[in-house]
Amino acid sequence: MGRSSYAASVWCKGILRGYRPHCLPISFSKGHRSALPAASIMLKQPMSSYRGQASELEIHRQETRNTKAQMVEILARAINKTESEIEKDINRPKYFDAWGAKEYGIIDKVLEG
């Protein structure tokens, strides 16, 4: 996943949780990622809940680890943080208000007034 070659804008007006916050800094052009003041944004690591034989579970666990490593690498590059910072921050769900998300680098501006 990488940035598109065309300018696109996105803004969060309510709650942005799960994997979607990771897409903001990677998929949309800098300067075009916004949130309203009351927005809530959460970052977290990938999760899975698989069932099946032990050999299948190991395959799914490895895929989840690979997904997390790739997500951390891309997100760190997109918001100018180290991979270790991102790893630490997504170890548990991390919540941001609009200004915190801006400071962290997930969005570029808070839409006020």
N, C-alpha and C positions, 0 to 999 in steps of 0.2 A: 504494500500500500504506500502510496506517495502522494505528493501534492499534484493537483491537476494543473494543466497548463493555462486554464482560463480562470478569470476572477469570479469567485462565488462568495456570497455572503451567507452567514448563518447567525442567528441570535437565539438565545435561550430565554423563554419568558416564564418558565416555571421550574420544574425539577428535571435535572439531567443526571441520570444515574446509570450504573452498570457499565457497559463497554462503550456507550456513546460518547462520554467525555474524551476518551482517547482519540476519537475520530476528529474532534474539533481542531486541534493543533496540526494534525497530520494532513487532513484532507482539504482544508480551506485556506485561502490566501491570507497571509499576515495583514492585519489591518481590517479584516472583514469578519472577525469573530467577536460577537458581542453578546451581552446578557443584560436583562433588565435588573434593576436594583434588588428586587425580591427573589431573584433566581437562586436556586440551590444546586450545586454541582458536586458530584461525588466521584472520586477515583477509587478503583479497587483492582485487585489482581483477578485473573481469570479463575472461574470456578467450574467444577464439573460434578455431576452426580451420575456415575455410570453403574450399570449392573451387568453381571455376566460372569463368565469363567475368569479365573485368575489371570490367565495369559492375555485375555482381552482387556482386563482392567489395567494391566501394565502398559499395554499399547496406548490406552486412553490417557493414563497418567503421563506418559512420555510426551504425548501430543499436547497436553495441557502445559507441561513445562516448556516445550518448544514455543508454544503460542505466547506464554508469558515472557520468555526471553526476547522474542521478536518484538513484542509490544513495548517492552522496557527500552530496547535499543532505539526503536523508531521514535517513541515519545521523548526520550532523553535528547535526541538529536533535534526534534522539532521545537522543544521549549528551552533549549540550552541549559540543561541540567545534566549531572553525571548519572550514569546508569545506577550507581550505588544509591544516590539520592532518591531516584525513582523507585528502586527496589524497596527501600526503607519506607517511603511514603505510601506505597500501595500494599504493604504487608497487611494492613488492616484498612477498612474503608476510611477514606479521608474526605471530609466534607469542606466545601468552600462556599462562602457567600460570593456575590458577584465581584466585590473588590478583592477578596482573597484569590479568586480564580484569575483575575487580571494580574495581580502581583506574582502569582505562581507561573503565569505564562500560558494558561489554557485559553483565555480569551484576550482580546486586545483593548476592549473598551466596555464601559458600563454605560448603557443608554439611559440618560437622565433627562428630565424636564422636557 
